[in-house]
Amino acid sequence: MSVLTVLLEGIASAGGAVGAGIAALGAGVGVGQSGKGALEAMARQPEVSGDLRSNMILAAALVEGVALFGVVVALIS
């Protein structure tokens, strides 16, 4: 193996690690914003807290699923 091949493989794995980190960071921000919006809505209208809670949990699960997909794709590439 030449030095260039080893260097390119190192850059590719570093790019995968950075991509996985960005996906995890995006998921954290997405779930945080979802929780913030749900809590603000519950504070304004407490009678709809059950519906908001279930919708927030569904949205958080979808965001986490997309983040997991992003991490897998980043680590494969």
N, CA, C and O atoms as a Maestro MAE file, in Angstrom:
{
 s_m_m2io_version
 :::
 2.0.0
}

f_m_ct {
 s_m_title
 :::
 protein
 m_atom[308] {
  # First column is atom index #
  i_m_mmod_type
  r_m_x_coord
  r_m_y_coord
  r_m_z_coord
  i_m_residue_number
  s_m_chain_name
  s_m_pdb_residue_name
  s_m_pdb_atom_name
  i_m_atomic_number
  :::
  1 25 0.846 -1.182 0.000 1 A "MET " " N  " 7
  2 3 0.000 0.000 0.000 1 A "MET " " CA " 6
  3 2 0.886 1.239 0.000 1 A "MET " " C  " 6
  4 15 1.893 1.322 0.703 1 A "MET " " O  " 8
  5 25 0.475 2.171 -0.800 2 A "SER " " N  " 7
  6 3 1.254 3.399 -0.857 2 A "SER " " CA " 6
  7 2 0.843 4.351 0.259 2 A "SER " " C  " 6
  8 15 -0.185 4.165 0.911 2 A "SER " " O  " 8
  9 25 1.643 5.341 0.455 3 A "VAL " " N  " 7
  10 3 1.374 6.335 1.496 3 A "VAL " " CA " 6
  11 2 0.089 7.092 1.185 3 A "VAL " " C  " 6
  12 15 -0.669 7.428 2.095 3 A "VAL " " O  " 8
  13 25 -0.157 7.360 -0.082 4 A "LEU " " N  " 7
  14 3 -1.363 8.085 -0.476 4 A "LEU " " CA " 6
  15 2 -2.618 7.288 -0.147 4 A "LEU " " C  " 6
  16 15 -3.614 7.857 0.301 4 A "LEU " " O  " 8
  17 25 -2.578 5.977 -0.365 5 A "THR " " N  " 7
  18 3 -3.737 5.137 -0.057 5 A "THR " " CA " 6
  19 2 -4.034 5.139 1.433 5 A "THR " " C  " 6
  20 15 -5.191 5.247 1.841 5 A "THR " " O  " 8
  21 25 -2.996 5.020 2.243 6 A "VAL " " N  " 7
  22 3 -3.174 5.040 3.704 6 A "VAL " " CA " 6
  23 2 -3.712 6.389 4.151 6 A "VAL " " C  " 6
  24 15 -4.583 6.455 5.019 6 A "VAL " " O  " 8
  25 25 -3.204 7.459 3.570 7 A "LEU " " N  " 7
  26 3 -3.669 8.804 3.918 7 A "LEU " " CA " 6
  27 2 -5.131 8.991 3.560 7 A "LEU " " C  " 6
  28 15 -5.896 9.550 4.346 7 A "LEU " " O  " 8
  29 25 -5.529 8.530 2.382 8 A "LEU " " N  " 7
  30 3 -6.923 8.668 1.960 8 A "LEU " " CA " 6
  31 2 -7.856 7.821 2.830 8 A "LEU " " C  " 6
  32 15 -8.972 8.247 3.126 8 A "LEU " " O  " 8
  33 25 -7.418 6.637 3.240 9 A "GLU " " N  " 7
  34 3 -8.241 5.817 4.134 9 A "GLU " " CA " 6
  35 2 -8.405 6.489 5.486 9 A "GLU " " C  " 6
  36 15 -9.481 6.425 6.080 9 A "GLU " " O  " 8
  37 25 -7.362 7.129 5.979 10 A "GLY " " N  " 7
  38 3 -7.446 7.853 7.249 10 A "GLY " " CA " 6
  39 2 -8.393 9.037 7.160 10 A "GLY " " C  " 6
  40 15 -9.167 9.294 8.082 10 A "GLY " " O  " 8
  41 25 -8.330 9.750 6.060 11 A "ILE " " N  " 7
  42 3 -9.228 10.892 5.864 11 A "ILE " " CA " 6
  43 2 -10.674 10.416 5.759 11 A "ILE " " C  " 6
  44 15 -11.583 11.068 6.274 11 A "ILE " " O  " 8
  45 25 -10.891 9.276 5.091 12 A "ALA " " N  " 7
  46 3 -12.245 8.755 4.954 12 A "ALA " " CA " 6
  47 2 -12.818 8.348 6.302 12 A "ALA " " C  " 6
  48 15 -13.984 8.622 6.584 12 A "ALA " " O  " 8
  49 25 -12.004 7.690 7.150 13 A "SER " " N  " 7
  50 3 -12.538 7.305 8.456 13 A "SER " " CA " 6
  51 2 -12.722 8.517 9.355 13 A "SER " " C  " 6
  52 15 -13.627 8.518 10.190 13 A "SER " " O  " 8
  53 25 -11.901 9.541 9.215 14 A "ALA " " N  " 7
  54 3 -12.119 10.763 9.985 14 A "ALA " " CA " 6
  55 2 -13.402 11.450 9.530 14 A "ALA " " C  " 6
  56 15 -14.143 11.987 10.353 14 A "ALA " " O  " 8
  57 25 -13.668 11.437 8.234 15 A "GLY " " N  " 7
  58 3 -14.913 12.010 7.721 15 A "GLY " " CA " 6
  59 2 -16.130 11.261 8.222 15 A "GLY " " C  " 6
  60 15 -17.156 11.872 8.520 15 A "GLY " " O  " 8
  61 25 -16.030 9.945 8.318 16 A "GLY " " N  " 7
  62 3 -17.127 9.152 8.868 16 A "GLY " " CA " 6
  63 2 -17.387 9.481 10.321 16 A "GLY " " C  " 6
  64 15 -18.539 9.565 10.747 16 A "GLY " " O  " 8
  65 25 -16.319 9.667 11.089 17 A "ALA " " N  " 7
  66 3 -16.479 10.015 12.503 17 A "ALA " " CA " 6
  67 2 -17.097 11.404 12.659 17 A "ALA " " C  " 6
  68 15 -17.947 11.610 13.526 17 A "ALA " " O  " 8
  69 25 -16.682 12.344 11.836 18 A "VAL " " N  " 7
  70 3 -17.253 13.693 11.898 18 A "VAL " " CA " 6
  71 2 -18.724 13.664 11.489 18 A "VAL " " C  " 6
  72 15 -19.556 14.335 12.098 18 A "VAL " " O  " 8
  73 25 -19.038 12.885 10.459 19 A "GLY " " N  " 7
  74 3 -20.436 12.761 10.025 19 A "GLY " " CA " 6
  75 2 -21.314 12.150 11.101 19 A "GLY " " C  " 6
  76 15 -22.442 12.595 11.308 19 A "GLY " " O  " 8
  77 25 -20.806 11.129 11.791 20 A "ALA " " N  " 7
  78 3 -21.569 10.510 12.871 20 A "ALA " " CA " 6
  79 2 -21.785 11.502 14.013 20 A "ALA " " C  " 6
  80 15 -22.860 11.544 14.612 20 A "ALA " " O  " 8
  81 25 -20.769 12.287 14.306 21 A "GLY " " N  " 7
  82 3 -20.906 13.301 15.357 21 A "GLY " " CA " 6
  83 2 -21.922 14.367 14.993 21 A "GLY " " C  " 6
  84 15 -22.706 14.794 15.840 21 A "GLY " " O  " 8
  85 25 -21.915 14.796 13.750 22 A "ILE " " N  " 7
  86 3 -22.886 15.802 13.306 22 A "ILE " " CA " 6
  87 2 -24.303 15.244 13.357 22 A "ILE " " C  " 6
  88 15 -25.238 15.956 13.725 22 A "ILE " " O  " 8
  89 25 -24.467 13.982 12.992 23 A "ALA " " N  " 7
  90 3 -25.798 13.357 13.058 23 A "ALA " " CA " 6
  91 2 -26.293 13.289 14.500 23 A "ALA " " C  " 6
  92 15 -27.463 13.559 14.770 23 A "ALA " " O  " 8
  93 25 -25.410 12.932 15.418 24 A "ALA " " N  " 7
  94 3 -25.799 12.869 16.830 24 A "ALA " " CA " 6
  95 2 -26.114 14.257 17.376 24 A "ALA " " C  " 6
  96 15 -27.060 14.426 18.146 24 A "ALA " " O  " 8
  97 25 -25.332 15.235 16.983 25 A "LEU " " N  " 7
  98 3 -25.580 16.609 17.425 25 A "LEU " " CA " 6
  99 2 -26.909 17.117 16.886 25 A "LEU " " C  " 6
  100 15 -27.669 17.757 17.613 25 A "LEU " " O  " 8
  101 25 -27.195 16.840 15.630 26 A "GLY " " N  " 7
  102 3 -28.467 17.251 15.038 26 A "GLY " " CA " 6
  103 2 -29.648 16.600 15.731 26 A "GLY " " C  " 6
  104 15 -30.681 17.240 15.925 26 A "GLY " " O  " 8
  105 25 -29.509 15.334 16.108 27 A "ALA " " N  " 7
  106 3 -30.592 14.655 16.825 27 A "ALA " " CA " 6
  107 2 -30.814 15.285 18.194 27 A "ALA " " C  " 6
  108 15 -31.954 15.466 18.620 27 A "ALA " " O  " 8
  109 25 -29.737 15.616 18.873 28 A "GLY " " N  " 7
  110 3 -29.869 16.260 20.181 28 A "GLY " " CA " 6
  111 2 -30.570 17.600 20.092 28 A "GLY " " C  " 6
  112 15 -31.422 17.917 20.923 28 A "GLY " " O  " 8
  113 25 -30.220 18.378 19.102 29 A "VAL " " N  " 7
  114 3 -30.864 19.685 18.914 29 A "VAL " " CA " 6
  115 2 -32.331 19.499 18.536 29 A "VAL " " C  " 6
  116 15 -33.195 20.227 19.024 29 A "VAL " " O  " 8
  117 25 -32.613 18.532 17.673 30 A "GLY " " N  " 7
  118 3 -33.992 18.292 17.241 30 A "GLY " " CA " 6
  119 2 -34.889 17.852 18.384 30 A "GLY " " C  " 6
  120 15 -36.010 18.343 18.521 30 A "GLY " " O  " 8
  121 25 -34.404 16.928 19.207 31 A "VAL " " N  " 7
  122 3 -35.205 16.466 20.345 31 A "VAL " " CA " 6
  123 2 -35.353 17.580 21.366 31 A "VAL " " C  " 6
  124 15 -36.413 17.720 21.976 31 A "VAL " " O  " 8
  125 25 -34.313 18.369 21.560 32 A "GLY " " N  " 7
  126 3 -34.398 19.493 22.494 32 A "GLY " " CA " 6
  127 2 -35.422 20.532 22.066 32 A "GLY " " C  " 6
  128 15 -36.193 21.029 22.888 32 A "GLY " " O  " 8
  129 25 -35.430 20.857 20.789 33 A "GLN " " N  " 7
  130 3 -36.407 21.824 20.282 33 A "GLN " " CA " 6
  131 2 -37.826 21.271 20.368 33 A "GLN " " C  " 6
  132 15 -38.769 22.002 20.668 33 A "GLN " " O  " 8
  133 25 -37.967 19.980 20.104 34 A "SER " " N  " 7
  134 3 -39.282 19.346 20.209 34 A "SER " " CA " 6
  135 2 -39.787 19.396 21.651 34 A "SER " " C  " 6
  136 15 -40.942 19.740 21.900 34 A "SER " " O  " 8
  137 25 -38.921 19.052 22.585 35 A "GLY " " N  " 7
  138 3 -39.299 19.104 23.998 35 A "GLY " " CA " 6
  139 2 -39.616 20.511 24.460 35 A "GLY " " C  " 6
  140 15 -40.562 20.722 25.219 35 A "GLY " " O  " 8
  141 25 -38.831 21.473 24.007 36 A "LYS " " N  " 7
  142 3 -39.065 22.872 24.374 36 A "LYS " " CA " 6
  143 2 -40.435 23.346 23.883 36 A "LYS " " C  " 6
  144 15 -41.191 23.973 24.625 36 A "LYS " " O  " 8
  145 25 -40.738 23.037 22.629 37 A "GLY " " N  " 7
  146 3 -42.026 23.451 22.078 37 A "GLY " " CA " 6
  147 2 -43.198 22.780 22.779 37 A "GLY " " C  " 6
  148 15 -44.230 23.405 23.024 37 A "GLY " " O  " 8
  149 25 -43.028 21.499 23.098 38 A "ALA " " N  " 7
  150 3 -44.111 20.782 23.779 38 A "ALA " " CA " 6
  151 2 -44.331 21.335 25.184 38 A "ALA " " C  " 6
  152 15 -45.473 21.506 25.609 38 A "ALA " " O  " 8
  153 25 -43.258 21.613 25.901 39 A "LEU " " N  " 7
  154 3 -43.411 22.154 27.260 39 A "LEU " " CA " 6
  155 2 -44.026 23.549 27.244 39 A "LEU " " C  " 6
  156 15 -44.838 23.876 28.110 39 A "LEU " " O  " 8
  157 25 -43.651 24.368 26.276 40 A "GLU " " N  " 7
  158 3 -44.265 25.698 26.167 40 A "GLU " " CA " 6
  159 2 -45.752 25.582 25.849 40 A "GLU " " C  " 6
  160 15 -46.569 26.328 26.388 40 A "GLU " " O  " 8
  161 25 -46.097 24.640 24.967 41 A "ALA " " N  " 7
  162 3 -47.513 24.457 24.628 41 A "ALA " " CA " 6
  163 2 -48.296 23.920 25.813 41 A "ALA " " C  " 6
  164 15 -49.442 24.315 26.024 41 A "ALA " " O  " 8
  165 25 -47.693 23.022 26.594 42 A "MET " " N  " 7
  166 3 -48.366 22.494 27.789 42 A "MET " " CA " 6
  167 2 -48.559 23.573 28.849 42 A "MET " " C  " 6
  168 15 -49.543 23.557 29.588 42 A "MET " " O  " 8
  169 25 -47.615 24.511 28.919 43 A "ALA " " N  " 7
  170 3 -47.754 25.599 29.877 43 A "ALA " " CA " 6
  171 2 -48.892 26.533 29.479 43 A "ALA " " C  " 6
  172 15 -49.560 27.103 30.342 43 A "ALA " " O  " 8
  173 25 -49.114 26.689 28.184 44 A "ARG " " N  " 7
  174 3 -50.187 27.568 27.721 44 A "ARG " " CA " 6
  175 2 -51.546 26.897 27.798 44 A "ARG " " C  " 6
  176 15 -52.534 27.547 28.138 44 A "ARG " " O  " 8
  177 25 -51.614 25.601 27.486 45 A "GLN " " N  " 7
  178 3 -52.882 24.868 27.489 45 A "GLN " " CA " 6
  179 2 -52.687 23.522 28.191 45 A "GLN " " C  " 6
  180 15 -52.432 22.518 27.526 45 A "GLN " " O  " 8
  181 25 -52.801 23.484 29.497 46 A "PRO " " N  " 7
  182 3 -52.558 22.235 30.237 46 A "PRO " " CA " 6
  183 2 -53.537 21.114 29.889 46 A "PRO " " C  " 6
  184 15 -53.215 19.942 30.084 46 A "PRO " " O  " 8
  185 25 -54.703 21.440 29.387 47 A "GLU " " N  " 7
  186 3 -55.698 20.403 29.111 47 A "GLU " " CA " 6
  187 2 -55.328 19.516 27.921 47 A "GLU " " C  " 6
  188 15 -55.901 18.437 27.773 47 A "GLU " " O  " 8
  189 25 -54.401 19.932 27.082 48 A "VAL " " N  " 7
  190 3 -53.994 19.117 25.936 48 A "VAL " " CA " 6
  191 2 -52.635 18.451 26.155 48 A "VAL " " C  " 6
  192 15 -51.987 18.028 25.198 48 A "VAL " " O  " 8
  193 25 -52.211 18.361 27.403 49 A "SER " " N  " 7
  194 3 -50.867 17.840 27.663 49 A "SER " " CA " 6
  195 2 -50.715 16.376 27.261 49 A "SER " " C  " 6
  196 15 -49.632 15.965 26.843 49 A "SER " " O  " 8
  197 25 -51.778 15.581 27.378 50 A "GLY " " N  " 7
  198 3 -51.688 14.173 26.984 50 A "GLY " " CA " 6
  199 2 -51.421 14.002 25.507 50 A "GLY " " C  " 6
  200 15 -50.563 13.211 25.114 50 A "GLY " " O  " 8
  201 25 -52.154 14.744 24.677 51 A "ASP " " N  " 7
  202 3 -51.948 14.665 23.229 51 A "ASP " " CA " 6
  203 2 -50.567 15.184 22.841 51 A "ASP " " C  " 6
  204 15 -49.888 14.607 21.991 51 A "ASP " " O  " 8
  205 25 -50.165 16.278 23.478 52 A "LEU " " N  " 7
  206 3 -48.854 16.839 23.152 52 A "LEU " " CA " 6
  207 2 -47.730 15.894 23.551 52 A "LEU " " C  " 6
  208 15 -46.746 15.754 22.825 52 A "LEU " " O  " 8
  209 25 -47.873 15.251 24.694 53 A "ARG " " N  " 7
  210 3 -46.831 14.343 25.163 53 A "ARG " " CA " 6
  211 2 -46.666 13.161 24.199 53 A "ARG " " C  " 6
  212 15 -45.545 12.784 23.860 53 A "ARG " " O  " 8
  213 25 -47.779 12.587 23.765 54 A "SER " " N  " 7
  214 3 -47.666 11.439 22.854 54 A "SER " " CA " 6
  215 2 -47.103 11.866 21.500 54 A "SER " " C  " 6
  216 15 -46.313 11.134 20.904 54 A "SER " " O  " 8
  217 25 -47.491 13.018 21.016 55 A "ASN " " N  " 7
  218 3 -46.940 13.502 19.745 55 A "ASN " " CA " 6
  219 2 -45.461 13.829 19.875 55 A "ASN " " C  " 6
  220 15 -44.692 13.591 18.944 55 A "ASN " " O  " 8
  221 25 -45.051 14.376 21.026 56 A "MET " " N  " 7
  222 3 -43.646 14.701 21.235 56 A "MET " " CA " 6
  223 2 -42.806 13.424 21.276 56 A "MET " " C  " 6
  224 15 -41.709 13.387 20.720 56 A "MET " " O  " 8
  225 25 -43.314 12.385 21.928 57 A "ILE " " N  " 7
  226 3 -42.576 11.127 22.000 57 A "ILE " " CA " 6
  227 2 -42.441 10.515 20.604 57 A "ILE " " C  " 6
  228 15 -41.383 9.989 20.260 57 A "ILE " " O  " 8
  229 25 -43.492 10.581 19.811 58 A "LEU " " N  " 7
  230 3 -43.434 10.074 18.442 58 A "LEU " " CA " 6
  231 2 -42.414 10.856 17.614 58 A "LEU " " C  " 6
  232 15 -41.624 10.263 16.879 58 A "LEU " " O  " 8
  233 25 -42.429 12.171 17.730 59 A "ALA " " N  " 7
  234 3 -41.477 12.995 16.976 59 A "ALA " " CA " 6
  235 2 -40.043 12.715 17.426 59 A "ALA " " C  " 6
  236 15 -39.140 12.646 16.593 59 A "ALA " " O  " 8
  237 25 -39.823 12.553 18.727 60 A "ALA " " N  " 7
  238 3 -38.480 12.256 19.226 60 A "ALA " " CA " 6
  239 2 -37.999 10.906 18.708 60 A "ALA " " C  " 6
  240 15 -36.824 10.758 18.369 60 A "ALA " " O  " 8
  241 25 -38.883 9.929 18.644 61 A "ALA " " N  " 7
  242 3 -38.498 8.620 18.125 61 A "ALA " " CA " 6
  243 2 -38.128 8.711 16.645 61 A "ALA " " C  " 6
  244 15 -37.173 8.071 16.206 61 A "ALA " " O  " 8
  245 25 -38.870 9.493 15.881 62 A "LEU " " N  " 7
  246 3 -38.549 9.651 14.467 62 A "LEU " " CA " 6
  247 2 -37.210 10.368 14.271 62 A "LEU " " C  " 6
  248 15 -36.427 10.003 13.394 62 A "LEU " " O  " 8
  249 25 -36.956 11.379 15.085 63 A "VAL " " N  " 7
  250 3 -35.680 12.097 14.992 63 A "VAL " " CA " 6
  251 2 -34.532 11.157 15.342 63 A "VAL " " C  " 6
  252 15 -33.504 11.160 14.666 63 A "VAL " " O  " 8
  253 25 -34.697 10.359 16.384 64 A "GLU " " N  " 7
  254 3 -33.643 9.418 16.771 64 A "GLU " " CA " 6
  255 2 -33.423 8.367 15.692 64 A "GLU " " C  " 6
  256 15 -32.287 7.953 15.462 64 A "GLU " " O  " 8
  257 25 -34.484 7.928 15.028 65 A "GLY " " N  " 7
  258 3 -34.333 6.969 13.938 65 A "GLY " " CA " 6
  259 2 -33.543 7.543 12.784 65 A "GLY " " C  " 6
  260 15 -32.685 6.863 12.220 65 A "GLY " " O  " 8
  261 25 -33.819 8.780 12.425 66 A "VAL " " N  " 7
  262 3 -33.076 9.429 11.350 66 A "VAL " " CA " 6
  263 2 -31.622 9.625 11.758 66 A "VAL " " C  " 6
  264 15 -30.720 9.460 10.938 66 A "VAL " " O  " 8
  265 25 -31.389 9.975 13.019 67 A "ALA " " N  " 7
  266 3 -30.017 10.153 13.500 67 A "ALA " " CA " 6
  267 2 -29.248 8.840 13.467 67 A "ALA " " C  " 6
  268 15 -28.077 8.813 13.089 67 A "ALA " " O  " 8
  269 25 -29.899 7.755 13.861 68 A "LEU " " N  " 7
  270 3 -29.241 6.455 13.809 68 A "LEU " " CA " 6
  271 2 -28.891 6.086 12.370 68 A "LEU " " C  " 6
  272 15 -27.809 5.563 12.104 68 A "LEU " " O  " 8
  273 25 -29.798 6.355 11.457 69 A "PHE " " N  " 7
  274 3 -29.528 6.113 10.045 69 A "PHE " " CA " 6
  275 2 -28.330 6.944 9.579 69 A "PHE " " C  " 6
  276 15 -27.473 6.443 8.852 69 A "PHE " " O  " 8
  277 25 -28.271 8.203 9.994 70 A "GLY " " N  " 7
  278 3 -27.153 9.064 9.628 70 A "GLY " " CA " 6
  279 2 -25.830 8.569 10.177 70 A "GLY " " C  " 6
  280 15 -24.812 8.623 9.487 70 A "GLY " " O  " 8
  281 25 -25.833 8.084 11.415 71 A "VAL " " N  " 7
  282 3 -24.606 7.557 12.015 71 A "VAL " " CA " 6
  283 2 -24.152 6.308 11.273 71 A "VAL " " C  " 6
  284 15 -22.962 6.152 10.996 71 A "VAL " " O  " 8
  285 25 -25.080 5.422 10.949 72 A "VAL " " N  " 7
  286 3 -24.719 4.194 10.226 72 A "VAL " " CA " 6
  287 2 -24.153 4.529 8.854 72 A "VAL " " C  " 6
  288 15 -23.141 3.955 8.452 72 A "VAL " " O  " 8
  289 25 -24.776 5.434 8.137 73 A "VAL " " N  " 7
  290 3 -24.293 5.811 6.812 73 A "VAL " " CA " 6
  291 2 -22.914 6.461 6.914 73 A "VAL " " C  " 6
  292 15 -22.041 6.194 6.088 73 A "VAL " " O  " 8
  293 25 -22.715 7.309 7.918 74 A "ALA " " N  " 7
  294 3 -21.420 7.976 8.075 74 A "ALA " " CA " 6
  295 2 -20.319 6.974 8.411 74 A "ALA " " C  " 6
  296 15 -19.197 7.098 7.919 74 A "ALA " " O  " 8
  297 25 -20.629 5.996 9.232 75 A "LEU " " N  " 7
  298 3 -19.598 5.019 9.595 75 A "LEU " " CA " 6
  299 2 -19.328 4.018 8.482 75 A "LEU " " C  " 6
  300 15 -18.228 3.472 8.401 75 A "LEU " " O  " 8
  301 25 -20.307 3.768 7.626 76 A "ILE " " N  " 7
  302 3 -20.088 2.853 6.498 76 A "ILE " " CA " 6
  303 2 -19.207 3.518 5.432 76 A "ILE " " C  " 6
  304 15 -18.371 2.859 4.813 76 A "ILE " " O  " 8
  305 25 -19.394 4.798 5.228 77 A "SER " " N  " 7
  306 3 -18.638 5.485 4.152 77 A "SER " " CA " 6
  307 2 -17.217 5.778 4.529 77 A "SER " " C  " 6
  308 15 -16.472 6.347 3.730 77 A "SER " " O  " 8
  :::
 }
 m_bond[307] {
  # First column is bond index #
  i_m_from
  i_m_to
  i_m_order
  :::
  1 1 2 1
  2 2 3 1
  3 3 4 2
  4 3 5 1
  5 5 6 1
  6 6 7 1
  7 7 8 2
  8 7 9 1
  9 9 10 1
  10 10 11 1
  11 11 12 2
  12 11 13 1
  13 13 14 1
  14 14 15 1
  15 15 16 2
  16 15 17 1
  17 17 18 1
  18 18 19 1
  19 19 20 2
  20 19 21 1
  21 21 22 1
  22 22 23 1
  23 23 24 2
  24 23 25 1
  25 25 26 1
  26 26 27 1
  27 27 28 2
  28 27 29 1
  29 29 30 1
  30 30 31 1
  31 31 32 2
  32 31 33 1
  33 33 34 1
  34 34 35 1
  35 35 36 2
  36 35 37 1
  37 37 38 1
  38 38 39 1
  39 39 40 2
  40 39 41 1
  41 41 42 1
  42 42 43 1
  43 43 44 2
  44 43 45 1
  45 45 46 1
  46 46 47 1
  47 47 48 2
  48 47 49 1
  49 49 50 1
  50 50 51 1
  51 51 52 2
  52 51 53 1
  53 53 54 1
  54 54 55 1
  55 55 56 2
  56 55 57 1
  57 57 58 1
  58 58 59 1
  59 59 60 2
  60 59 61 1
  61 61 62 1
  62 62 63 1
  63 63 64 2
  64 63 65 1
  65 65 66 1
  66 66 67 1
  67 67 68 2
  68 67 69 1
  69 69 70 1
  70 70 71 1
  71 71 72 2
  72 71 73 1
  73 73 74 1
  74 74 75 1
  75 75 76 2
  76 75 77 1
  77 77 78 1
  78 78 79 1
  79 79 80 2
  80 79 81 1
  81 81 82 1
  82 82 83 1
  83 83 84 2
  84 83 85 1
  85 85 86 1
  86 86 87 1
  87 87 88 2
  88 87 89 1
  89 89 90 1
  90 90 91 1
  91 91 92 2
  92 91 93 1
  93 93 94 1
  94 94 95 1
  95 95 96 2
  96 95 97 1
  97 97 98 1
  98 98 99 1
  99 99 100 2
  100 99 101 1
  101 101 102 1
  102 102 103 1
  103 103 104 2
  104 103 105 1
  105 105 106 1
  106 106 107 1
  107 107 108 2
  108 107 109 1
  109 109 110 1
  110 110 111 1
  111 111 112 2
  112 111 113 1
  113 113 114 1
  114 114 115 1
  115 115 116 2
  116 115 117 1
  117 117 118 1
  118 118 119 1
  119 119 120 2
  120 119 121 1
  121 121 122 1
  122 122 123 1
  123 123 124 2
  124 123 125 1
  125 125 126 1
  126 126 127 1
  127 127 128 2
  128 127 129 1
  129 129 130 1
  130 130 131 1
  131 131 132 2
  132 131 133 1
  133 133 134 1
  134 134 135 1
  135 135 136 2
  136 135 137 1
  137 137 138 1
  138 138 139 1
  139 139 140 2
  140 139 141 1
  141 141 142 1
  142 142 143 1
  143 143 144 2
  144 143 145 1
  145 145 146 1
  146 146 147 1
  147 147 148 2
  148 147 149 1
  149 149 150 1
  150 150 151 1
  151 151 152 2
  152 151 153 1
  153 153 154 1
  154 154 155 1
  155 155 156 2
  156 155 157 1
  157 157 158 1
  158 158 159 1
  159 159 160 2
  160 159 161 1
  161 161 162 1
  162 162 163 1
  163 163 164 2
  164 163 165 1
  165 165 166 1
  166 166 167 1
  167 167 168 2
  168 167 169 1
  169 169 170 1
  170 170 171 1
  171 171 172 2
  172 171 173 1
  173 173 174 1
  174 174 175 1
  175 175 176 2
  176 175 177 1
  177 177 178 1
  178 178 179 1
  179 179 180 2
  180 179 181 1
  181 181 182 1
  182 182 183 1
  183 183 184 2
  184 183 185 1
  185 185 186 1
  186 186 187 1
  187 187 188 2
  188 187 189 1
  189 189 190 1
  190 190 191 1
  191 191 192 2
  192 191 193 1
  193 193 194 1
  194 194 195 1
  195 195 196 2
  196 195 197 1
  197 197 198 1
  198 198 199 1
  199 199 200 2
  200 199 201 1
  201 201 202 1
  202 202 203 1
  203 203 204 2
  204 203 205 1
  205 205 206 1
  206 206 207 1
  207 207 208 2
  208 207 209 1
  209 209 210 1
  210 210 211 1
  211 211 212 2
  212 211 213 1
  213 213 214 1
  214 214 215 1
  215 215 216 2
  216 215 217 1
  217 217 218 1
  218 218 219 1
  219 219 220 2
  220 219 221 1
  221 221 222 1
  222 222 223 1
  223 223 224 2
  224 223 225 1
  225 225 226 1
  226 226 227 1
  227 227 228 2
  228 227 229 1
  229 229 230 1
  230 230 231 1
  231 231 232 2
  232 231 233 1
  233 233 234 1
  234 234 235 1
  235 235 236 2
  236 235 237 1
  237 237 238 1
  238 238 239 1
  239 239 240 2
  240 239 241 1
  241 241 242 1
  242 242 243 1
  243 243 244 2
  244 243 245 1
  245 245 246 1
  246 246 247 1
  247 247 248 2
  248 247 249 1
  249 249 250 1
  250 250 251 1
  251 251 252 2
  252 251 253 1
  253 253 254 1
  254 254 255 1
  255 255 256 2
  256 255 257 1
  257 257 258 1
  258 258 259 1
  259 259 260 2
  260 259 261 1
  261 261 262 1
  262 262 263 1
  263 263 264 2
  264 263 265 1
  265 265 266 1
  266 266 267 1
  267 267 268 2
  268 267 269 1
  269 269 270 1
  270 270 271 1
  271 271 272 2
  272 271 273 1
  273 273 274 1
  274 274 275 1
  275 275 276 2
  276 275 277 1
  277 277 278 1
  278 278 279 1
  279 279 280 2
  280 279 281 1
  281 281 282 1
  282 282 283 1
  283 283 284 2
  284 283 285 1
  285 285 286 1
  286 286 287 1
  287 287 288 2
  288 287 289 1
  289 289 290 1
  290 290 291 1
  291 291 292 2
  292 291 293 1
  293 293 294 1
  294 294 295 1
  295 295 296 2
  296 295 297 1
  297 297 298 1
  298 298 299 1
  299 299 300 2
  300 299 301 1
  301 301 302 1
  302 302 303 1
  303 303 304 2
  304 303 305 1
  305 305 306 1
  306 306 307 1
  307 307 308 2
  :::
 }
}
